[in-house]
Amino acid sequence: MRDSLIQIKTYAFAIRIVKLYKFLCETRREFVLSKQLLRSGTAPDALSYEAEHAQSKADFLNKMNIALKEANETKFWLLLLKDSHYLTEEEFSSIIPDCSEIIQMLVSTVKTIKSSLNR
C-alpha cells in the first residue's frame, strides 16, 4: 500500500484524469486536447513512483520538479478545455481544486528538498 500522501493524491487524480479523458473522447468527441491532458495529468503520479527509487536527493528533486511542471501543465489544459467549452464550469470546478492541491504539495516538496540540499 502506498503511504506517501502525495502519491495517494496523485494516483487518485490520475484516475480522475483517465475518466475525464474517456468522457471527453466518448461524449464530447474531443481527442487532441484530451490526449494532452491525459499525458500531463497522469505524469505526476508516474514521476512520484520514479522518485521513490531516485539515485540521490538531486535526482529526487529533479523528478519532483518535473512532476510540478506536469501538474501545472495539466492546469493549463483544464483551463483551455473549460474556456473552449469542452468542460462546463461545473465539471471544471469539480477537478481544478485537486489539481491546485497537487501543485501546492509539489511546490512544498520541491522547496523542502532544495533547502535540504543547500545545507
N, C-alpha and C positions, 0 to 999 in steps of 0.2 A: 504494500500500500504506500502510496506517495504521501509524504508527510510535510513537504515544504508548502507553505501557504501560496507562494507564487505559482508553484506547479499545479496545485489544486485549482486555483483561479484561472490560469492559462489553459488548462485542459478543459474545464467547463466552458470557457469562452470559445475554444477551438470547436467543440461540439456544436455550440450555437452558430458559429460561422459556417460549418458544414451544412447545417439545417437551413440556414439563410441562403446559402449558395443553391441548394436544391430547390428551395422555394422560388428564388429569382429565375432560375432556369425553367422550371416547370410551369410556374404561374405567370410570371412577368415576361417570359421569353427573352430574358437579358442574359447574354453569355460572355461578353467581353469584360465589363466592369466587375461582374460577379466572380470571374476567374481570378482577377487581380486581388479581390477581397479574400477569396479562398486561400490564395498563396500567402498573403501578408498576415491574415488573421489566424492562421494555424502555425506560422513560423515562431512566435514567441514561446509556445509550448515545446516545439521541437528543439529550439535553442536551449531552453531550460534543461531538457534531457541531456543535451550535449554537454552543457556546463557542469553537470553532475560529475563528469569524469574529465574535467579540464586538467591540463598538464601543469598549470601554475595559476596563481592568483591573476596574473596578467591575462592568461588565456580565458579564465573565468570572466574577467571584466570585459574582454572583447566580445564574448558570446552574449553577455547581458546587455552590452551596448547595442549590438545588432538586434537583439530582441526588442529593445526600446525603440529603435528605428522602425522596425517592422510594425510594432503596435501603433506608433504614430502614423505610419503609412495607412494602416487599417482605418484609423480615424478619418483620414482624408477620403478613402474610398466610401466610407459610410456617409460622410457629408455629401459627397458627389452623387451618390445614389439617392439620397434624400432630395437634394436640390434639383436633380434631373427627373424627379417624380417616379423613380422606381421603388422607393420606400416611402410609405406615408410618414407623417410626423409621429404618429403613434408607434409605428414599427421602429423608427429611428430612436425615439425616446426610450424604447424598451431595451435597446442594446448598447447605446452610447455610454451609459454610466459604467457598464462593465469594462468597456474599452478604456475609459478615463481612469478607472481604478487600477487597471493593469499598468497603464502608463505611469501613474503615481508610484506604484510599487516598484517598478523597474527603475525609475529615477532615484528613488531612495536606495535601492540596492547598488546602483552604479556609484552614487555618492559615497556610500559606506565603503565599498571596495576601493575606490580611488583614495579615500582618506587613509585606509589601512596600508595602501601601497606607498603612500608618501611619508610614512613614519620612519 
